[in-house]
């Protein structure tokens, strides 16, 4: 293996950014075509359809959480094996984990199809017959591609581990572009409504998943490719434990989204749910720098941890904190400048949904100042194979702190209490991150 390029090289700030750039670009493009889905649904169907997409989000987030758990958790173990020069063992683990993800997707597809009706009632879709019908139509189609959705999300991390982040970007661009084109064709031209949005999303999932599978089947000049494997339940368990923080983050997103929806239905109505949906779409666009960078450099951290290169670890940590800190300020400033215009893409200026989203966004955006450091710190401990600390940070940040705020603040100060919950949780979490970073500095020697 070439030891001067890719995951093995001695990294500077420039090379770190160059290595992470494709992953950041992937995240940015995913966020763009995600918000394009929202724009097409909001503009060419209606706000109830947009609310329906958000009602389904807890289930989507569960699938995403499982995939991210397996992808990030196994990536750290695989990259560590590569750092120890155990490449064949890394490939065996890689093959087994991807297959495990696909099987879990099949189980979700079958179970979800059976219980989807009662679940949607529980999540608030029963607020109106139209809302329920829209949500059920969307959910049935997305659940059918659950196995490939898990594989696709896993590949976004594992392509980076394989030293092919640019290929991940190309495949994501193909899938995302197809999604956007089909959104226009199905929703605008063919007037298929929410069904068209779901079909466009499903096809946009299938294409990159299939392309990724084909690549790892035929390419033998990469660090990773599919090979004969053994069923090693301990590897699956370790991957799940190590990636548990990323799963906690996304499972928490399911619970928090549900809490947001129910509170908005109580305080405002369906328009409030649509406003929350817009807020989440805008957040998807403004925060991929953090997740993209963190996912991009995580295999490098794991590799150097495996090879015990503490000098390199210190350099990576220092450069990462500088980048994350600067990006946080840029994202916060961008949110203040661009937020209202992005909201306007999905809700007409002056409409009730627009006014609700705009008034809440000024409060919500404060959390962007802290989100970057929290995201990177959680991913750092995952990359160092310390899933326990990573899970604690994620659990407190994305569930405990947020739900505590949602259970109390809205009933004291009204709707603004709903918007304050996330920024407050991010602020409290950055103090938790600082505590663990300082406590474990001598163990991992990152500074």
N, C-alpha and C positions, 0 to 999 in steps of 0.2 A: 504494500500500500504506500502511496505517496505521502510522506510525512511533512510536506511543506504547504499543502493546500487543504482547504476544507476544515473538517472538525479537528484535525490534529495540529494545525499550524500554531505558531506563537502569535497571539492576537493583540493588536493595538485597537484603539478606539475606531480607527478607520476600517480595519478588517472585521471587527465585530459588527459594525453597522452594515458593512457590505454583506456579511454572512446572514444577518438577520433581516436585511432589506426585502428579500423575496417573501419571507414569512409575514413581515409587516404589510407588504403589498397584498398578500393573500387576504389578510384580515381586513384591510381597507376595502378590497374589491368585494369580499363577502358582505361587508356592511353596506356597500353601495347597492348591490343587487337585492339585499334584504329590504332596504328602504325603498327601492324601486317597486318591490312587491306592494309595500304599503301605499305608495303613491297611486299605483294603478287601481288598487282596491278602493282607496278612499275617493279618488277622483271619478272613477268610471263604474263603480258599483254604488256603495253608500257607506255612511259611518257605522251602520249596524254590522255590515260585513267586516269592516275593520275591527270592530269590537269582537266579532266572532273569531278572527285570527288570534286575537290576544287571549280569548277564553281557552283556546287550544294550547297556548304557549306553555302552561305547566307540564303537559304531556310531552310536548316537543323538547322542553328543557330536560325532562327525565331521560329521554333517549340521548340527547346531546351530552348529558352528564355522564352516562355510562360510557359513551364513546371517548369522552375526554379523559375519564378516569383510566381507561385501558390504554389510551394513546400516550398520555404523559407519564403514567406510572410505569408502563413497560419501556418507554423510551429511555428513562433514567437507568433502568437495569440493563438494557441492551447497550446503551452508550458506555456504561461502566465496563461491561464485558469487552467492548471494543478497545477501551483504554487499557485493559489488561491483556490485549492482543489475543483474545479468545473469540475470533470472528465466527467460526463455525457454530459455536455455542450460542452466540448472539443471533445467528440466522435461525436456528432451531426455535429459540424463544420467540422470535419475531413471527414465524409462521404459525406457531401454536396460538399466540395471542390474537392475531388477526382472525383466525378461524373461530376462536372463542367469541370474539366480538360479533361475527356474523351469526353464530348460533343464538347468542343472546338476542340479537335483532329479530330472529325468527320467533322466539318465544314472546317477545313484546308484541310483534305483529298479530300473533294468534290471540294472546290474552287481551290485547287492546281492542281487537275487533269484536270480541265477545262482550266486554264490559264497557264499551265506549259510551253507550246511552246513559247509564246511571252516573258515570264519571262526569259527563258534561253537565248533568243536572246539578251535581255536587258543586261544580265550578262556577255555577251561576248562569249557565246557558238557558235555563228554564225561565229566565226573566220575561221572555216573550217567545212566541212560537217561531217568529221569523229568525230571531237570534239563534234558537236551538237548531233550526233547519240548516242555517248557514254553517254553524259550527260543526254539525254532524257530517255534512257534505265534505268540508275541508279535512276533518279528522280522518275519515275513512280512507281517503286517497293517500295522505301522508303516512298513515300507519302501514300501508301496503309496501312502502319502500324502506321501512325501518331497518332491515338488515344492511342494505346498501348505505343508508344514512350513517349508521355506526361505522362502517368500514371507511366511508369517505372522510369523516371527521378524524378518525384514527390516522389516516394517511397524511393529513395536514401536518401532524407532528412527526410521523415516522419517515416521511420523505426528508425532513430536515436531519433526522438522525442518520439516514442513509447517505447524507452528504449531497442531496439533490433538492435543495430548497427552490431553485429556479424552475425545476420541472413541476414541482407542486404548484407554483404560481401559474405556469402555462395551463395546466390541467384545470385549475380553479377558474381561470379566465374563460376557458372553453365552456365549462359548465355554467358559470354565471352569466355569460353573454347569451347562451342559449335560453336561460331562464328569462332574461329581460326581453328578448325577442318574442318568446312564446307568451309572455305576459301581454305584450301588445297585441299579438295575433289572437290569442284566446279571449282576452277581456274586451279589447277595444273593437277589433274587426269582427270576431265571431260572436261577441256579446254573451260569453259563457258564464260571466259573473264569478262567484266565489269558486265554482268548480274549475274554471279556467285558471284561476290563480293557483289552486292546489296542483293541477296537472303540470303547470309550468314549473312550479317548485320541485315536484317529484322528478320530472325529466332532468332538471338541473342538478339533482342529486345523483341520479343513475349514471349520467355520463362520466363525471370525474371518478366515481367509484369503480366503474368498469375499466376505465383507462388505467387507473392505479393498479388494479388486479392484473391486467394484462402486462403492465410494465414489470411488476415483481415476479411474474411467471417466466418471462422470456429474457430479462436482462441478467447477465451473469458478471457484468463488469462493475457492479455497484457493491458497496459495503454490505448491503442487505438484499436478499431475494428469497423467494419461497424455496424451501428445501424439505427433505424428510425430517420429521420431528417426532418427539415423544410427548405423550400426554403427561405434563408436569403440573399437577394441581398447585404445588407450592409456588411455582412461578406465577400462575394466574392469581393466587391469593396475594403474593407479594406485590404484583402489579396493581391490584385493587387497593391494597393498603397504601402503597406509595402514592397512588393517584387519587386517594380518597379526598384530598383537599379540593381538587378540581371538581370531583363529583359533588362534594358538599356545596361548593359555590353554585353549581347549576341546579342541584336539587333545591337549594335555598331560594334560588331565583324562581323556581316553580311555586314554592310556598308564598314567597313575597309577592309575586305577580298575582296569585290568587287573593292574597290579603288586600293588595291594591284594588283589584277589581271589585271585591265585595264591599270595601269601604266606599269606593266611588259610586257604586250602585246605591248605597245607603245615603250618601251625602248629596250626590248630584244626579245620578242616573246613568243611562247608557252613554250619554255624551262624555261623562267623566271617564268611563272605561276607554272610550276612543281617545281621549286626551292622554291617558296613561300610555296607551299603545304608541301614540306619536312620540311621547317622551322616550320610550324605550328604543324606538327606531332612531331617533336623533342621537341617543347615547351610543348605539351601534356604530354610528359614523364617526363620532368624536373620540372614541377610546381604543381603536384597534392598534394604535402605536404601542400601548402598554402591553397588551396581550401578545401582539405580534412579536415585539422585541423579546419578551420574556420566554415565549415558546421557542423563538429562534436561537437564543443563546443557551437555553437549558441543556441541550445535548453537549455543548462545549464544556459547560460546567461539570456535567456528569463524567465526561471523558477525562478531564483534568483531575477530577476527584479520584477516579479510578487509577490514573497514572501517578497520583500523589504529587502533582506539580503545583505546590502551594504558591510559588511565585506568580504563576499564571492566574491562579484563582484570585489572588489579591488584585491583580491588574484588571481582570474581568469585572470584579465587584466594584472597583473604583470607577471605571469607565461607565458601567451600567447605572450606577447611582447618579452620575453627572447627566447622562442621557435622559433617564427617567425624570429627574428633577426639572430639567429644562423643558421636556415634553409636556409635563404637567402644567407648567405656566402657559405654554403655547395653546394647549387644548382648552384650558380655562378661558383664556382671552378669546379664542376662536368661538367658544360657545356663547360668550356674551355678544359677539359681533354677528355670528351667523345663525344662532339658534332661532330667532323669530322668522328668518327667511326659510329655514328648513321646515319649521312648523307649517308655514304658509303653503308649502308644496303639497301637504296632505289635508289641510283644512283652510277653506277660504277665509281671507282676512276679514275680520269683523264677525265671523260666525261664532256661535257659542262654544264649539269645540276649540276653535283657535284661541279665544280669550282665556279659556280654562288652562290650556296647555302653556300659553305664553306667560300667564301670571305665575304658574308653578315652576317654569323652567329657570327663572332667575334664582330661585332658592335651590332647586335640584342641582344646578351646575356647580355649586360650591364644592360638591363632593369630588369633582374632577381634580382638584388640587391635591388630594390625598390618595386617590384611587391607584395611581401609577406605582407608587412605592409599595402599597399593600399588595398589588398584583405581582410585582416582581419578587417581593420577599416570600410570598407563598410559593411561587414557582421555584425560587432558589432552594428552599428546603426540600421540595419535591426532587429537584435535580441532585441534591446531596443525599437522596434516599432516606430522608427523615420525613416520612409522610405524616407522622404524628403531629409535629409542630405545624406543618403546613395545614393539616386538617383543623387544628385548633384555631389558627388565624382565620381560616375560611369560615368555620362555623360561627365564630363570634362576629366576624365582619358582615357576612351575608345573611345570617339568620337571627342570631340572638339579639344583637344590637338593633337591627332593623325592626324585627317583630315587637321588641319591647317598646320602641318608639311608636310604632303603628298602633299598639294596643292602648297607648296612653295619650299621646299628644293630640290626635284629632278630636278626642272627647274633651280636651281642655281648651284648645285654641282653634278648633275647626279644621277646614280643608288644608290650611297651611301646614298643619301638623303632619299631614300625609306627605307633603313635599319635603319637609325637614328631615324625615326619617333616614333617608339614604345618606345625605351629607353628614349627619350626626354620627351614623354608624361608621362611615369612612374616617372621620376624625378620631373616634375612639380606637379604631383599628390600627391607625398609624402608631399610636402609643404602644399597643400590644406588639406590633412588628419591631419597634425600637427596642423593646424589652428582650425579645428573643434574639435579635441580631447581636445585642451586646452580651447576652448570657452565653451564646454558643460561639463567640468569636474565637476562643482558644481551641475549641474542638475541631472546627473546620478551617480555621486560619484564613478567612477571607478578608480580614483587615487586622 
